[in-house]
């Protein structure tokens, strides 16, 4: 059976094509101002990547913040459900999923079957999401891709008190004026976001294995901070940003 | 997950009457002076039965329901909130208070015309905001006499004669004060009648809520908000007591005939604290999953008065009259009024979140709930106090809980789309799907 999942994220749209449970095609596009059009392009690109035509796709399920606007989908499920389903399929021992995207961070506790037992989301706040690291990299005048590796070279842990992305930016500027090494500031940024995410994880009562998904999972500095804060290893899939779309495609197959 | 079933449903027959009573209440207050009457303002928690002794032409404006009405009118609410902020008051204060102050500062009544200044203020101190609320109002409406009763005597389970007398003593002083500021002679018979009405109406409201234990529920919470509010306006009035009796009879009939509030009911929830008043559509959104909020400690216990029944269930409190007690004088009336109000469920959690958790778990069990939606209400420090502890208590008792942040009276602090997403996720985790 061939199905597809569309993750209409706040910043990017991810499409995954699944054949008999295996990911055979994927594509990602910036959502931009016309997210539906971007989704169409991502859908076509994912089919192309899989070498499959539209007619061969039996069912499409959407997820993500803009899922109600997804093209082709016949049903939608929440980010929490799709994330949990995608993770436990790849990692059957996973019991906690941490999903950090552009605009939202979430912690999910689930069963081996992917049933969600509890979840927690950050509220109307960028400080626990990817937008926070982007804002901080701008303040540091460092490319977002370089922020993670840079923080691994830090030799000092600096507390960052701000719980708010706006105030944190002011704090970063103050640290720069105080001639604090950028490496230490980068680590402080990751420690701050990890602290917020860990608070969500503790709220749901996390237990291993812990799997980190979402675009921010590519940031090695954040992964390092998260592991220190959780005091346990965190598994990062090869394509962490696609796991939500993968879970949606699996849900389409299991309908 | 329960199998899909469709119940018969129909609107409440007494709905229009409830709307009329509410409308007349606000009109009567505004027009009181034209008829030679008296206007007073105070919180919905205040001992409103007491000013009734000044006559039948005495009309009140209770501040929280008035502010909630403002909040439901988003355009006027923003105007009020911004006026309050321009006057220098912080944005994180009680949002009811800020809406009310804004209406006073702008000198605009929600129902049209200038803000009808009260002749006196009759208040009690149930939370920090209530203690300051009318102090600020008096700054903006100078010269209004203000009387306030301190009620901080602890939870119902710890009331003793001395504590009761502390409140009753203030009530006696208050009646002397009322005579002084109004220039009228106080009528104890009218007080006794008002106290009896209050006991009757608040017990009846609990009976209405108790009927919602039925499956399917005869009422859903969005409707209940429009019904309980009458008790917050004038629970001491015969009009409200009689209306609640009529409502009780109609709801009883709905239960007997399985008339549902939500035709596709298959998931029963409760909420907590005041809802975001400008976004009550949220409660309708639940219906797309066959979910219904059957009430909350807030809708049940802000006005309803409850007691343990012989079978161990929670039911309407037996009124003094039902016990054969006839009130004979002022002192007895005041003692009954004080004791009755101190047993209000919503009064207890000011002293400990654990008392609130016990009541919430009880509701979750007796009303056969599948889950709980907790509103982390940034607009009310009083009713949100300890709500995170309540969450833990409910989880420990085995009830799934979702939380959402918002504000009962400040729409700027509520995100409808995200809250709907959260509901989607919660109901999905409970195993329910959209119809």
Interface residues (C-beta under 8 A of the other chain):
Chain A: X65 X77 X78 X79 X80 X81 X115 X116 X117 X118 X119 X121 X123 X124
Chain B: X400 X405 X413 X415 X418 X421 X422 X424 X425 X428 X429
